[in-house]
Amino acid sequence: MSDSIKWHVDQWTPEIVGWLYSEKDPLNPVEVAIFVDGIKLAQVRADEPRPDVEEAGHLTAWCGFRVPMSEVVGDSDLHEVSIVNVRTGLEIMRLANRVCFNPARPILAESQRGKDSVLNVIGDRETFLNSVSTNKRLAVMSTFRAEGSIDGNARHLVQSLIESGFEVLVVDTSKHCPVDSLGAKLLIHRQNIGLDFASWNTGLDFLGISTASLNQLLLVNDSCYGPFSNLTPLFEEIDSIDADVVSLTDGWFGGYHLQSNFMLLKNEALNNSAVETFFESYGFPVLKSSIVREGEIGFSKALLASGYKLRALFSYESATKMFISDHQEELRFSAEAENTNYLHNQRNHQNNWFRIISDQITLGTPLNTTHAFWHVLIKLGFPFVKKDLILKNQTGVPNLAIFEELIRSKFGFNDFGNIRSDIRLRGEVAVHLDSSSQIPQDD
């Protein structure tokens, strides 16, 4: 805490109420940002009247603030809270104990949890269960279709999983129920609460089967474009890995974890009660940071604590090693492209970006595997690309204009129609979508 700031918090639930002022400039209200689980949720000036503060001997009465939180953070989870001085960027305080903004509210109403959150069903549950009991390979696929988005890629993923031998249950949280099952034998449409782990939990709860009855359980979502190749060889490679749970990628934000957009649990893991215990005790958090902490990171930690072997087919370690080894090649790539105006204008950005990423790898700073190393992952055989990378590119990754051609050259995939339509409908960054985007070749 800065010595120039005097502060006090009177109340934390269901709102943050308190006062603060600068001793050096008490007549100039301090502007603060409220962070919950590391995410900025509010910004306010401490300029409300607090005569009680002045009466207690402080330098000003115009230093109060009040931030309603119960509606912004609608769950009853415990959250980490900090207050930051907007002008200086310095943290004024961090609460030692985590805060619940809705102590009287259940985590979620029972009507919002598990199978009770299901709004509609397409397909026959009993017929699907019979197929699962015979096949013993189940994929539970979480989908969400934003307004106006194209569902062709979700259908492609469903079909690819079926061709690889899985019985596919789709759990959809879109605003409107799909017109059909997206190609799966069974689809359930549920309330959009809790993201992927809530949907996977709901799907398993709806089926009412023990994971021990399965040989393989795939938890997957539609957050990527792809696959760009037949998935059967990929599953064969996963089968050969000495591990109980295998994902495609892993990461280190918040601690080591398997990235949850594609995780295969093998028979050895499913026979252990730890998986069912995790899902039975899952609290259905609704704030995204809590979902990551309790879902994606929490799931991996629970599995590791139970002695499971976790592996990623395209690991963070392998991606960073290839990125470093390819670093000079990538710099040469941007230099050779000087004759292309687009790439020439981006040359300094590209060189700086590659250098910064290399420095962060060296320092051990965690990076988003599927964003920072998307190009490397494709070279390694990762048959997907993250949708939010292509649609938003919030981290400024260079060279996205050639993503189609990279995929063509690696996988021979050419059916970009649905992806192009989706990008044009929802994309926020300029991406070249025609065949003129070519990888520069040596003369």
N, C-alpha and C positions, 0 to 999 in steps of 0.2 A: 504494500500500500504506500502511495506517495505521501510524504509528510505534509504536503501542502493541501491535502484533502481531508476534511472532517466529514465523517459519514456515520449513519446509523440506519439499520433496517428494522422497522417496527413489526411488519407482518409479511409472511411469505405465502399464505394460502387464504383465499383463492387468487390473491393479487399480491404483488410486491409493492409495499408501501414504506417509504422512508424519507430521509433527507440527506443532503450532502452539499458542501460548498467548498470553494477554494479559499484558504486562509490568505493567500497572496492577493486575491481579487474577489472578495466576497460578494460584490454587487453584480458580478458577471456570472449568470447561472451556468452551472456545469451541465453539459449534454452527455448522456450516458447511453450505452448500448447494453441490452440484456441478452446474454447468451445462455441457451439451454442445451446441454449436451454438446457444446461446441458450435451450435448453430445460432446465428443472430436472429432473434425473434421480435425484438422491439428496440426502438430508440426514442428517448424522451429527454426534455430539458427539465432540470430540477429547479423550477421557478414558481411552484405553488406556495401559497402563504402557509407558514408554520410558526405562528406567534409563540407557541410553546417552546420552540427551539431557541428563539431570541430571549425569552423569559428565563431560560436555563443558563444564560450567559454567553451564548454564541453570537457571532458577528452579524448575522442577518436573519430575517424572518422569511425571506423569499428563497427557499431552498428545498421545498418539498417535491416529492414525485410519487406517482401512483401508476402502476402498470397492471391492468387486469390480465390474468394468465389462464384462468380455468377454461376459457373457450379456445384460446390459442393452443394450449396443451390439453387436449380433451381426455387423456387417459388418467389412471391413478398410479402410474409407475413412479418410481423414485428417479429424479433427474438431478444432474449436476448443474449448478447455476453460478454464473460469474457476471460481474458488472465492470464495464470497461469505459474509461474516459475517451469519448469520441475524438476530442481534439488531439490528445497525446498518443492514443492507441494503447495506453498503459492500463493494466488490470487494477482496478481499485480494490476489489475484493473477490474472493472465491469462497463459496459456502463449504465448510468442512464436511457437513453432513448433507446428503442428498435430500431434495425437496419433493413432496407430493402436493400438487396443486388441486387435486380433487380427492381429498381423503375420505369423503363420505360416499364417493361414487365407486361402484364395482369396476374392475378393470375393463370389462365390457359386459353389457347386458347379456344374459344367456341367449337371447334371440339373435345376438350377433356372433356367437361363438360356434365353431364346429358345424355340424350338419344342420343346426338350427338356423344358420345364416343362409342356407340354400334357398334361392328364389324360384328356380326352374330346373328341370331335368330333361335332357334330350337323349333318348336311348333307354334301354332296359337294364336296370341294375342287376337283376338275377342272372340274366343272360351273360352280362359282362363278368360277373363273379365266376360263373362256370368256366368261361374262357381263361380267366386268371388262374383258377385252381388247376387247370390242365397245363397251361403254359409256364406259370410261376415266374414270369418276367413282366413286371408292371412298371409303366412310366406314368407318373403323375405330373402333368404339364400345366403350369400356371400361365394364364394369358390375360392380357389387358389390351384392349383396342381403343386407342384415343379416338375422339370424335373425328370422323373423316379419314381415318387411317385405313390402309389396305390390309385385308386379312389373308392375302395369298401366301405370305411368308409363313404364317402360323400353320396354314394347311400343308405347306411344303414340309415343315418340320414334323408335323404329325405323320405324314405319309412316310417320311424317312425313318422314323422310329418304328412304324409298323413293318416296313421292309426289313428292318434289322431284327425283327422277331419280338417286339414288345406289344403288349396290350396297353393301349393308351387311354387314360382318363384325363380329359381336359377340365380344368377348373377356371372358369372365366369370370372376371370381375368388372367387365365393361359396363358402361351405363345402360346399354340395351343388350338383351340376350341375343346371341348369334341366331341367325335364321336356321342353322343346322348345327351339327356336331363338329364342324371344321374337319371332317374326315375321320374322326375317332368313333369308336363304338359307343362311347358314353361321354356326355358333357354335362357338367353341373354349372349353373349360373348362380353366383353368390354375391352378397353385398361386398362392396369394395372397401374392405377393412383389413389392415394388417399385412398387405402385400404377400410375397411368395410363401413365407413360412406358414402364414395363416391359411393360405389356399391349400398347400400340401397337407397341412394338419386337417383341414376340412375334408379334403378328398379321402384321406385314409379313414377318418371318422365316419364319413358317409358310407364307404364300402364295408366298414366294420370287420375287417380281416386282421389277423395277426401277422406282423411282418415276418415272423418265424416260418410262415407257410410259403414264403417266397424264396426263390433262388437269387433274384436280383430286383432291386428297387431303384429306379432312376427318378431323381428329383430334377426337374428341368423347367426353365421358363422361356418366354419368347422375347427376351431382351436383346437378342442378336439377330442380324440378318444371316441367313444360311439355313442348313449346311450347304456348302459348295462342293461336297463330294459324298459318295456313298459312305454311310456311317458304319457299315458292318466291319470293315477292316479296323476302324478305330475301336469298336467294342472288343474285337479280338485282341487288340494290343492291350486294352485295359484288363481283359481277363488274364493276360500273361503277367501282369504286375503283381508282385507280392505285397498286397495291401488289402485292407478290409473295406476302405472307402476311397474311391478315386474320383477326382474332379478333373476338368480339363485344365483349369488354371488355379493358382493360389495367390495369396497376397499377405501383406504385413501391416496394413493400416489397422491400428487398434490391437495388434498382436497377430501371430500367425493364424491363418485360417484358409480353408478351401473356399474359393469363390463359388457361390452357390447356384450359379445359373445352369450348371450341368454337373450333377454329382451322382455317381453310381455306388450304391451300397450292395456289397456282395453277401452271400449266404452266411458267412461267418459273423458278419456284423449284425445281420438281421436276426440271428438266433440268440443274440445277447439282448437282454431286456433294456439296455441303456437307450436304444433308439426309441422304443415305445415310451420309456419313462420320460425322455426329453419332450416328446410331442404331447404326452398326457399332462405334463406340468408347464407347457409353454403358455405364457401369460397373455398372448395376443396383444403386444404393444402396438400402438398406432403411429407414434412419432417415428420418422424414418431412422433417425440416429439410434433410437432404442431398438428398432427392428434389426439394424445391423449389429448392434452390440449383443442383444439377447438371442437373435436368430442366427445370422451367418457366423459371427465370431463365437457366440455362445455354443452353437452346435458343434463346431470343431473342437472347442475346449472340452465340452462334455465327452466327446468321442475319445480325445487324447487322454483324458482323465480315466477313462474306462479301459485303457490299454489298447485301443484300436490303432492300427497302422494307417496313416493317411498319406496319400500321394497325389500329385498333380501330374497329368500326362505332359502338359506344357508348362513346366514349373517356372516360377519367378527366377530361380537360379539359372536355369538353362536360357531363359529369355534375356536376362541381363548379360550373361557371358557372350551370347551371340551378338547382342547390341554393341558391346565393347569391341569385339573382334571385327565387326562390320563398320565401325565408326569412320575410319578413313575412307572406306568405300562409299559411305553415304555422303561425305563431304565432297568426294570426287564426283558423285552423281549430280550434286547441285552445281558444281563448277562446270560440268560438261553441258548443263542445260542452259547456259548463259544466252544462247541464241533464241530461247523461248521467253517472250516478254514476261509471262506470268511468273515463271520460275526465277528469271533474272531479278525481278522486283522482290522476290521472297528470299534471295540468296543469304542476305545477312541474317534474317530471321531463322532460316534453316540452320546455318552454321552455329548461331548462338544457342538455338534450341538443342541441337545435338551435344554441344559442349556442356550446357547446363544439366542435361539428363545424365551425361557421363559423370559429371561431378557429383550429382546426387547419388548415383550408384556407388561411387567410391566412398562417399560419406556414410552410406547405409541408410539414406533417407527413403522410406517406403514410397513406391510409386504405384499407380494403377496399372496393373499388368496389361489389361486389354486395351488401354488407351496409349500409354507411352510406348508400348512394344508391339502395336498392332501389326506393323510391317514384318517384324521378326517372327511373330507368331504364325503368320501366313507362310513364311518361308519354312518354318518348322512343321507345317502341316495342319495347323489349327484351322478348321473349316468354317469359321464364323468371323464376323466383325460386329462389334457392339453398335447397336442402333444409335445410342445417344452420342457416340463419337462422330458418326456420319451426319447426324441431324443437327448437332449443336457444337461439337468440338470446343467445349468450354476451356480446355487446357491449351489450345492453340497448337495442336499437333500439325506439323507441316506435311505436304505431299498427299493429302487426302484425294486430290483430283485424279490420282492414278489408281485408286483402289480397285476399280473394275478390272483394269488391265493386269494388275498384280494377281488378282484372283483367276483371271483367264489363264495367265501363264503358268500358275501353280497347279490349278485343278482342272483346267479345260472347261470351266463353267461359263455358260453364255446366256443363261435365262435371267436377265436382270429386269424384266418388264415390271414385275410387282414391286421390286425394290425401288426402281426409278420413280414409279407412280407415288409410292409412299414418301420418298424424299421430296418430291415436288409439292406434295400436299402439306408436309409437316416440317420440312427442313428449314433451318435458320442460317445456314452457311452456304456459300456458293461452292457447288461441287460439279465438276465436269461429268456429264452423264452420256456422252456420245463416244463413238468408236475412235474419234480423233485424239483422245487422250492416250498417248502411247508412252511406254517406257523408253526413255532415250537410249539409243543403241550406239555402240562404238562405231566410228567411221571405218 
